[in-house]
Amino acid sequence: MCQVKQEVDNLIKQDPAKSAAFSVLKYLVYRAFINRSIIVGSLIRILFCKPICLLFTVALFFISCDTSVRPVDLILYNGKIISVDQDHTISEALAIKNGKFLSVGSNQEIKKLFRATQSIDLQGLSVIPGIIEGHVHPIPASISEHFEEIPDVKTIAELLSWVQLQVQEKPQGSWIIHPKFFATRLQEMRQPTIVELDSVAPDHPVFLDGSYGGMVNSAALRMSNVSTRTAEEGFLRDPQSGELNGMLRRSAFEFLAIDHSDQLSDEERRFDLTQLLQMYNQVGITSITAGSGTTKDLDVFKSLRTSGDLTVRIFQNISIPFNHQDSIEQMRQALDDLGYHTGTGDEWVRVGALKAVIDGGVLTGTAYLREPWGLGAKEIYGITDPTYRGVLRIGQEDLERMILVALEKDWKFTAHVTGGGGVDVLLNAIESVAETQNVMDKRFSVIHGNFYTENAIIKMKNLGVYADMQPAWFFKDADLLYQVLGEDRMQTFHPYKSLFDAGAIVNGGSDHMVKLNSYTAINPYNPFLSMWSVVTRKTELGSVYNTDQALSRLQALQMYTINNAFASFEEDIKGSIEPGKLADLAVISEDLLTCAEDRIKEIQVVLTMVDGNIVFDNGTLDVDEPEDRER
Ligand SMILES: [Zn+2]
């Protein structure tokens, strides 16, 4: 019956006359039976019900019959369609017309009702809604391996041999740079020493960039004219000798004599970006949230869209275009100058949230925690101050002012915050603003967050704040953080189940920044690897932590589909396979809901479709054109 109702809905959408007649009918029937209004209901039942119900049924029959075989663009059949709708519907087939799902049902139903220009026999494979990636940085990531591959180093020895190879290939004096190097992700969990780096690169400057901190060798210091005597505060020193030890804070990056001049043409950048978007398609991604950016980035995507080269839908976050200490007036002006706000655009390129950065990162000991980092952090990060909790860049008061202006100018507000202390500051600021303003409908979010106490989770639920999380961080970094912070504090690390149970919305993303391979990129953006990690609570090193926080497979899929559609206010047009929604989907090699648990991370995408068009196809399935056969 559901199927029939859905068909009627679809049919009347196409015909205004039928539509009007049915609207009246539906209204009367709903008034009578659903609202159970006694007077209206009784009258209708007496006067109309029997003849009308009969007429209704007869009309349905004829409409279904005489136009029963309707032309559509594409039918997918003989599969397992995991729709991720509210009822968790599983079907066998679907029909697509004009870039949208027209109908979903059994093989028999779909084949009876529609005639397709093209059809695909899914051969029993599963279909999921197109993956919506909640947090990536595609523009910098796309060019990160333009000149050379970034190595996936796991040990100090591997790092040193890569540097050595670079020394042999590059002329003396040219920089050897690893653009996203987290020493805490090495087996040794430490930076190489300056002596180790000098031993393989005596005359080549080396810079290992870890975003919020880094490491250089002696040649890099020499070339940058930095000496023990002249060094700025951001260059760290050996506690015993007082000599520079090569480690540096982000504030010292600007003193390195690296030539940042642009070496790539616009054409090359464009090409690299379209390639990366196609790589996203290869793992089933059909939409992304670009985690930070500017008007320029937004324009890049708009131009790709115009030229027909966009194969992924974009929700582009905009980094705050003002300083957090600016006056309210200055903030207002800066937002007015942008000339757009959250939601501006269309289903291909849309303006995302307004993004602030509140603290540093967990991999560099700069995340702002609830308690001091403690003794465990001394060995890994060299933190010796027993009261040090991390770096808090924006305090609650400034955040409140920023949030107020964001609300006034119609922006969704979001912020990078990686430590629990930072999460609390942000939630307190939102809570305080919520006393006088409506924030609930604005779907604010915490980017990363990582550490959520019960109290924080309740606040998120009550304030309608979403948790924009990266399971890849759990996979990569949980082992290190257990060592640094200890088991007790790690109880609050990535508590997916508690967030789901409380009714808070959890968004799945990766924070992909550099490297192109979906499994070895920093961070790995393969959605199936991430889903496997939230389902199993396993890390890269094979440890398993807090299985009581594991999600079901369907919940994991929701994180990467419908929940992310909510985050961009697009749950009515995407995030699930339902009639009327955009035809974005992925056909996958295994049944995500029933395959062996460890197979989840190995799932391959067979075919990806955006807007009803195939954007990736690994050649497993044939596209039939039945009309040709009939001719
Ligand atoms: Zn990010």
Residues whose N, C-alpha, C, O or C-beta is under 5 A from the ligand:
A	BS01	ZN	G291 D511
